[in-house]
Amino acid sequence: MFLISALRAIVEMLGLCLLGQGILHVLAGRQREGNRIYQLFALITKPPRRIVAAILPRSTGPVAIGIATFVIVLILWLGLAFVRKFV
């Protein structure tokens, strides 16, 4: 039970970082790369974004990779909630 809760917390933090990165992408525009918070979010979300980028076709843009990563993390988070409820 603790392991499921811990994994769900990690996935939730990752999802919130992806959401924050997406919001900063929209708000900061081209200056987002110089933003320290955006850099922190990019550092945290880099491993899962690389995994999703390896799965998707090479012609997929970075925005689509970010959205796909968020969707996968959301589905994983909901799945862990389901498992936690019924285990």
C-alpha positions in Angstrom: 0.0 0.0 0.0 2.8 2.4 0.9 4.6 1.6 -2.4 1.5 2.5 -4.4 1.0 5.7 -2.5 4.7 6.7 -3.0 4.6 5.9 -6.7 1.4 7.9 -7.0 3.0 10.9 -5.2 6.0 10.8 -7.6 3.8 10.6 -10.6 1.6 13.4 -9.3 4.7 15.6 -8.8 5.8 14.8 -12.3 2.4 15.7 -13.7 2.3 19.0 -11.9 5.8 19.8 -13.2 4.7 19.0 -16.8 1.6 21.2 -16.3 3.7 24.1 -14.9 6.2 23.8 -17.7 3.3 23.9 -20.2 1.9 27.0 -18.6 5.3 28.7 -18.6 5.7 27.7 -22.2 2.6 29.7 -23.0 3.2 32.7 -20.7 6.9 33.3 -21.1 7.1 32.5 -24.9 10.6 32.6 -26.3 12.1 33.9 -23.1 11.1 30.7 -21.2 14.6 29.1 -21.6 16.1 31.9 -19.4 13.5 31.3 -16.7 14.9 29.4 -13.7 11.6 27.8 -12.8 11.2 26.6 -16.4 14.7 25.2 -16.3 13.9 23.3 -13.1 10.7 21.9 -14.6 12.7 20.9 -17.7 15.3 19.1 -15.6 12.7 17.2 -13.7 10.6 16.2 -16.8 13.5 15.4 -19.1 13.7 11.6 -18.4 10.0 10.8 -19.1 10.0 13.2 -22.1 12.9 11.2 -23.6 11.1 7.9 -23.1 8.0 9.2 -24.8 10.1 10.8 -27.6 11.7 7.4 -28.2 8.2 5.8 -28.5 6.7 8.5 -30.9 7.9 9.0 -34.5 10.9 11.2 -35.0 9.0 13.9 -36.8 6.9 14.6 -33.6 7.5 18.1 -32.3 8.4 19.0 -28.8 5.0 20.4 -27.9 3.3 17.1 -29.0 5.9 15.1 -27.0 5.1 17.2 -23.9 1.3 16.8 -24.3 1.7 13.0 -24.9 3.9 12.7 -21.8 1.3 14.6 -19.7 -1.5 12.3 -21.0 0.6 9.2 -20.2 1.4 10.5 -16.7 -2.2 11.3 -16.1 -3.3 7.8 -17.1 -0.7 6.3 -14.9 -1.8 8.5 -12.0 -5.4 7.5 -12.4 -4.4 3.8 -12.7 -2.4 4.0 -9.5 -5.4 5.6 -7.8 -7.6 2.8 -9.0 -5.1 0.2 -7.8 -4.8 1.9 -4.4 -8.6 2.0 -4.0 -9.1 -1.7 -4.7 -6.0 -3.2 -3.2 
